[in-house]
Amino acid sequence: MNVTILSLHAVEVTADVEIENPNNIGIDLASYNYALDINDLNFLSGNENRETKIGAHQSSSVKIPLQLNYSELLQTIESLRNESESEFNFAVEFGFDLPIIGRLSVPVQHGGKIPVVKRPAISLNNFSVDKLSLNGADLSIELNVENPNSFQLQMTRLAYNLQINGLESISGLMTEEINLAEGSSKDIKLPVSISFLNAGMSAYRILSGDEDLEYKLTGSTTIGSDLPYFELSSFDFDKTGSVDILR
């Protein structure tokens, strides 16, 4: 079995089974049923009826694509949240229609490992006021981005929306590519300017005060990787908490 598609949300593996007919007469592949176990727990199963004729001393390839959704996989097998890969066992039983003999079942099994992709974590590190006047403020927002995977990730087009103490939200877009090595984290600084003419003087009072800020950080980004079969994936984030004002 080979990994054919990998993304932040799912993995597709394809079983490619070569069937050889050693007989002097043709045979018919009538059906097959399969089961995929992950860490000894059944996760996928199915069957398919088909009419594939395999001539005498000929061969035919049967491809069985299987897609595993990571959200469903992690809900079913909680222990995988701390793993970078999981063991699988794939069992398939082919049903052949043979002259005189009738239906003949042939079982096939294959085991191995598949990667478990984890979503990156994005949080607000700190919020600093670089310049403050009665007209407006220059701010710096520092985000922390963590890659919990055993391979590199790339982030592009980071769109964010930050709301502080219920004030009018601060939005922005970062187009610079961010490269995250395996198991690493990186701090990203985003410069922001706000006008108190638009935000109101309540924003001035909050930014000039000493109280912690309650924030809600939402946004989206595109995730890629240098793995050859990794597809670009959209990723939405939503984080709330409190943060000190740095000056």
Phi, psi and omega in degrees: 000141181237146171285121182254330177218134177224135177213183179291339188252335186202164174229138175246126175243145182238125174272122180247102185254123177266121181252122179251135177255105182275002186276165178275359177232158179286155177231161180244125170276113187265326184194170169207153172229149187220162175214135177244118177257135175245123183049044176071011176245134179292128182242323179224145173206158180182177177211160180211133172268137180208160179237093180241117179268131178242114184292167179302131179057032177245171178226160179215144180257132177245121179255129180237100179279137180231127180249130180245120177277126185294324179298315179292321181296316182287332176289325181283318183237089187300327185295342182289346181299335181256009183248151177265347176205163180226152178276146177224157171227124181249123179238131179225142178237118180266138177251119181250140172261117183247144176301138177071307184292321184093216184283131178233128180259134179234115180273148176223140178228148176208136179238163180175205180227147176235150180286148173248113182267130179252148180284144176292161178247131179238126181220166178269117180283301178205169185224116184240147176258110181276327181209135183223129175218178179289344181270327183179192183212146170256123186240159172233124176255123179251116177259150172246130180241127184241134175253106183274005186271166180269020176213165184289147172236152174234137178245135176226152177053069177273107177259131184225158177219120184241124177244130184237124178048036177077004179287171176303134188290153177254122183242154178195171180221126177249118183263349180293136179287137179246120179260128181240114178293163181302133177064024184244171174224159182215141176266138181235126178260132181239112178283136182222140174240137177233150178252130179287345174296324179268319185278339181092160183287345176295329176294321178297317182295321180291316183287336179267356181273182183249001183282152173297151180260132172270128185231159172227117182247120178231163178166189179209158178207171177249130184250131175228180179206163177276000175294137188295335184252012182276126179266145175303136185228139174279145181221122177257142179230152183210115186224136176233156180170197177230151183212148176282154172270124176263142178227000000 
